[in-house]
């Protein structure tokens, strides 16, 4: 009798609860709990995560707990850094994709977890510094005169910024990341090389009569037309010095004026430790973070205000690591305060080890 009742109960449940096919949309409850995209916070307050950290449930959970306790509301997550393959399973139209084990094997689950905690997810893509693609498509890479790959001081290979297949590769990766649920795409290393034996570089595509800023500016315009104008928010990382050197491209093709009309946000890397003695009259810029960030924001705003239609807002990368000085919570906080006072849309903290100073952050 019990077996018969159990069977009847199963039959009743089967009739009451409609079956769903794999193509059915998620129920409203699930869509509410795990939104595919989050709106951008009024002011992004983010931290950097390597793909290894994002792919580790324990390490990710610890940083999400930090966000729960503090004002943090965003994470910038590597999906392609300068020396590795893409961090999730993917294949491009130019014949290169992921090959072995990936660092974020359950990327959809990771993004659901991040979104469920109310954290805005930004995918970081290293563009022209890319050892992985350089080794698999050497025809797109910078060479030495003997035909071997050219490498920078860290031994990393670079791609020719003028190679359109490189543009396509990074665009397709960005689209894939957004389709998985990343709210925004951030592009880094959009430039020509800055260190190593630069005079020995042989470019397979770039011609020296073509101005470097035209190449890099063309890539910004490409991102605008293919991503931003199609509803995908984009941001770019630039050298901190671009905030003060209006017409000087620093020899790498980067100028604020080339990026401001084409992206949503610009993240200048204004780490005080990266400025030389004598910068804005400071003997030791690393020991004076407040002054460095204040000067950078003022100079960048001056350049931005000269343009007729500067679409991008500033969202600087700030220093939360010891270099040039031991960074105290007060020094980290001073950078945040100066960025906000300078009109920044938000700010991002960088620490390569993904260890952040909670005492520098306001409690939630």
C-alpha positions in Angstrom: 0.0 0.0 0.0 2.9 2.4 0.9 4.5 1.6 -2.4 1.3 2.4 -4.3 0.9 5.7 -2.4 4.5 6.7 -3.2 3.9 6.0 -6.9 0.7 8.0 -6.8 2.5 10.9 -5.1 5.2 10.9 -7.8 2.5 10.9 -10.5 0.7 13.8 -8.9 4.0 15.8 -8.6 4.9 15.0 -12.2 1.5 16.4 -13.4 1.6 19.5 -11.1 5.2 20.6 -11.9 5.7 21.3 -15.6 8.7 19.8 -17.2 11.3 22.2 -18.6 13.5 21.6 -21.6 17.1 22.7 -21.8 16.0 25.6 -24.0 13.5 27.0 -21.5 14.4 30.3 -19.9 15.3 30.2 -16.2 12.5 30.8 -13.8 12.1 34.3 -12.5 13.4 33.2 -9.1 16.7 31.9 -10.5 17.1 34.9 -12.7 16.7 37.2 -9.7 19.2 35.2 -7.6 21.8 34.9 -10.3 21.5 37.8 -12.8 23.6 37.3 -15.9 24.7 41.0 -15.8 24.8 43.5 -13.0 24.4 47.3 -13.6 27.6 49.2 -13.0 27.7 50.6 -9.5 27.5 54.4 -9.3 31.2 54.4 -8.3 33.2 51.2 -9.0 35.4 50.2 -6.0 37.4 47.2 -7.2 40.3 44.8 -6.7 42.4 42.7 -9.1 42.1 38.9 -9.1 44.4 36.7 -11.1 42.7 33.8 -12.9 44.3 31.4 -10.4 42.6 33.2 -7.6 39.3 33.4 -9.4 39.5 29.7 -10.2 40.0 28.8 -6.6 36.7 28.6 -4.7 38.5 29.1 -1.4 40.5 32.2 -2.4 37.5 33.7 -4.3 35.3 33.2 -1.3 37.8 34.9 1.0 37.8 38.0 -1.3 34.0 38.0 -1.6 33.8 38.0 2.2 36.1 41.0 2.1 33.7 42.7 -0.3 30.8 41.8 2.1 32.6 43.5 5.0 33.8 46.6 3.1 32.9 49.1 0.4 34.3 47.0 -2.3 31.8 46.2 -5.1 33.8 45.1 -8.1 36.5 42.6 -9.2 38.8 42.8 -12.2 39.5 39.2 -13.2 42.2 38.0 -15.6 40.9 36.0 -18.5 44.1 36.4 -20.5 47.3 37.7 -18.9 50.6 38.5 -20.6 52.1 35.0 -20.4 49.3 32.5 -20.5 46.5 31.0 -22.5 42.9 32.2 -22.0 41.6 31.1 -18.6 38.5 29.3 -19.9 37.7 26.9 -22.7 37.5 28.8 -25.9 38.5 28.8 -29.5 39.1 31.7 -31.9 38.5 32.0 -35.6 42.3 32.4 -36.2 43.0 28.9 -35.1 44.3 29.5 -31.5 42.4 28.8 -28.3 42.8 26.9 -25.1 44.7 23.7 -25.2 45.1 22.1 -21.8 43.7 22.6 -18.3 42.3 26.0 -17.8 42.7 28.2 -14.6 39.0 29.0 -14.3 37.4 25.6 -15.3 33.9 26.5 -13.9 33.8 30.1 -15.1 30.0 30.3 -15.4 29.6 29.0 -11.8 32.3 31.5 -10.7 30.4 34.4 -12.3 27.1 33.3 -10.7 28.8 33.2 -7.3 30.3 36.7 -7.8 26.9 38.2 -9.0 25.0 36.5 -6.2 27.1 38.5 -3.8 26.3 41.8 -5.7 29.8 42.2 -7.1 30.4 43.7 -10.6 32.6 41.5 -12.7 35.2 43.0 -15.1 37.2 40.7 -17.4 40.9 41.8 -17.9 42.5 41.1 -21.3 46.2 41.6 -22.0 46.3 42.5 -25.7 49.6 43.0 -27.4 51.9 41.5 -24.7 50.9 37.9 -25.2 53.5 35.1 -25.1 50.9 32.4 -25.7 49.7 33.7 -29.0 53.1 34.8 -30.1 54.5 31.3 -29.8 51.5 29.7 -31.6 51.2 32.4 -34.4 54.8 33.7 -34.8 53.7 35.3 -38.1 51.8 37.8 -35.9 54.6 38.3 -33.4 57.5 40.7 -33.2 60.8 39.2 -34.4 64.5 39.6 -34.1 66.6 40.1 -37.2 67.4 36.3 -37.2 63.7 35.5 -37.4 63.4 34.3 -33.8 60.7 35.8 -31.5 61.6 39.1 -29.9 61.1 39.1 -26.2 61.0 41.9 -23.6 63.1 42.1 -20.4 60.9 39.5 -18.7 61.3 37.1 -21.6 57.7 37.7 -22.8 56.8 37.7 -26.5 54.8 40.5 -28.1 52.4 40.8 -31.0 52.4 43.3 -33.8 49.9 46.0 -32.8 49.1 46.5 -36.5 48.2 42.9 -37.2 44.4 42.7 -37.7 44.3 39.0 -36.8 45.5 40.0 -33.3 42.6 42.6 -33.1 40.1 39.8 -34.1 41.5 37.4 -31.6 41.1 39.8 -28.7 37.7 40.9 -29.9 36.4 37.4 -30.0 37.8 36.6 -26.6 36.1 39.7 -25.2 32.7 38.8 -26.7 33.0 35.3 -25.3 33.7 36.6 -21.9 30.8 39.0 -22.0 28.4 36.2 -23.3 29.4 34.2 -20.2 28.3 37.0 -17.9 31.2 39.4 -17.4 29.7 42.9 -17.0 32.5 44.8 -18.5 35.7 44.1 -20.5 39.0 45.8 -19.6 41.9 45.9 -22.0 45.5 46.2 -20.9 48.8 46.4 -22.8 47.3 48.3 -25.7 50.6 49.7 -26.8 54.0 49.1 -28.4 56.7 47.6 -26.3 58.5 49.9 -23.8 61.5 47.8 -22.6 64.0 45.4 -23.9 66.1 45.7 -27.0 63.7 47.9 -28.9 66.0 48.8 -31.8 66.3 45.2 -32.8 62.5 44.6 -33.3 61.3 43.6 -36.7 57.6 44.3 -37.2 55.8 42.0 -39.7 52.9 44.5 -40.2 53.6 47.9 -38.8 55.5 50.3 -41.1 57.6 52.9 -39.4 56.2 55.7 -41.5 52.8 55.0 -39.8 52.5 57.0 -36.6 52.2 54.7 -33.5 49.3 56.7 -32.1 47.4 56.1 -35.3 47.7 52.4 -34.8 46.7 52.4 -31.1 44.0 55.0 -31.8 42.7 52.7 -34.5 42.4 49.8 -32.1 40.5 52.0 -29.6 38.1 53.0 -32.4 37.7 49.3 -33.3 36.8 48.4 -29.7 34.3 51.2 -29.8 32.5 50.1 -33.0 32.6 46.4 -32.3 31.9 46.4 -28.5 30.9 49.7 -26.9 28.4 50.8 -29.5 26.9 47.3 -29.3 26.2 47.6 -25.6 29.3 46.0 -24.1 31.0 48.3 -21.6 34.7 48.6 -22.1 37.6 50.1 -20.2 41.3 50.4 -20.9 44.5 50.6 -18.8 47.1 53.2 -19.7 50.5 54.3 -18.4 50.1 56.7 -15.5 52.3 59.3 -17.3 49.6 59.6 -20.0 47.7 61.8 -17.5 50.4 64.5 -17.7 52.0 64.1 -21.2 49.3 65.4 -23.5 51.0 65.2 -26.9 53.8 62.8 -25.9 53.0 59.2 -26.7 55.9 57.9 -24.5 57.2 56.1 -27.5 54.5 53.4 -27.2 51.6 55.0 -29.0 49.5 55.8 -25.9 47.9 59.2 -25.5 44.8 60.1 -23.5 43.3 61.9 -26.5 43.4 58.7 -28.5 41.4 56.8 -25.9 39.0 59.3 -24.4 36.5 59.4 -27.3 36.2 55.6 -27.7 35.9 53.9 -24.3 33.7 54.1 -21.3 36.5 54.2 -18.6 40.2 54.8 -18.5 42.3 53.3 -15.7 45.6 55.0 -15.6 48.2 53.1 -13.6 49.1 55.9 -11.2 51.1 53.8 -8.7 53.3 56.3 -6.8 56.2 53.8 -6.8 56.4 53.9 -10.6 57.4 57.6 -10.7 61.0 58.7 -10.7 62.6 61.0 -8.1 61.9 64.6 -9.1 58.4 63.9 -10.4 56.3 67.0 -9.6 59.1 68.1 -7.4 59.0 65.1 -5.1 62.2 63.5 -4.0 60.4 60.2 -3.3 57.1 59.9 -5.0 56.4 56.4 -3.5 56.4 58.0 -0.1 53.9 60.7 -1.1 50.9 58.9 -2.6 48.4 61.7 -1.8 50.4 64.3 -3.8 51.0 61.9 -6.7 47.3 60.9 -7.2 46.2 64.5 -6.8 48.6 65.8 -9.5 47.6 62.9 -11.8 43.9 63.5 -11.6 44.3 67.3 -12.0 46.5 66.8 -15.1 44.3 64.2 -16.6 41.1 66.3 -16.1 42.9 69.2 -17.8 43.6 67.1 -20.9 40.1 65.6 -20.9 38.4 69.0 -20.6 40.1 70.2 -23.8 38.4 67.5 -26.0 35.0 68.2 -27.6 33.5 64.8 -26.8 35.5 62.8 -24.2 33.2 59.9 -23.5 35.5 58.1 -21.0 35.6 58.7 -17.3 38.7 58.1 -15.1 38.9 55.0 -12.8 42.6 54.8 -11.7 44.6 51.8 -10.6 45.9 52.5 -7.1 48.8 50.9 -5.2 48.2 48.4 -2.5 51.6 46.8 -2.4 55.0 47.5 -0.9 57.4 49.0 -3.5 59.5 52.1 -2.9 57.8 52.3 0.5 56.0 50.2 3.0 52.4 50.9 2.2 50.3 51.5 5.3 46.5 51.6 5.4 46.7 55.4 5.6 48.7 55.5 2.4 46.3 53.3 0.5 43.4 55.4 1.8 45.0 58.6 0.8 45.1 57.5 -2.8 41.4 56.6 -2.7 40.5 59.9 -1.2 42.5 61.9 -3.8 41.0 59.8 -6.7 37.5 60.5 -5.5 38.2 64.2 -4.8 39.6 64.5 -8.4 36.3 63.3 -9.9 37.1 59.7 -10.6 34.2 57.4 -11.5 35.7 54.9 -9.2 39.0 53.2 -8.3 40.8 49.9 -8.5 43.4 48.4 -6.1 46.3 46.4 -7.5 48.2 43.7 -5.7 49.7 40.9 -7.7 49.3 38.5 -4.9 45.6 39.5 -4.5 46.1 40.4 -0.8 44.4 43.7 0.1 44.5 46.1 3.1 41.1 45.9 4.7 42.0 48.7 7.2 42.2 51.1 4.2 38.6 50.4 3.2 35.4 51.7 4.7 33.1 49.2 6.4 30.0 48.3 4.5 
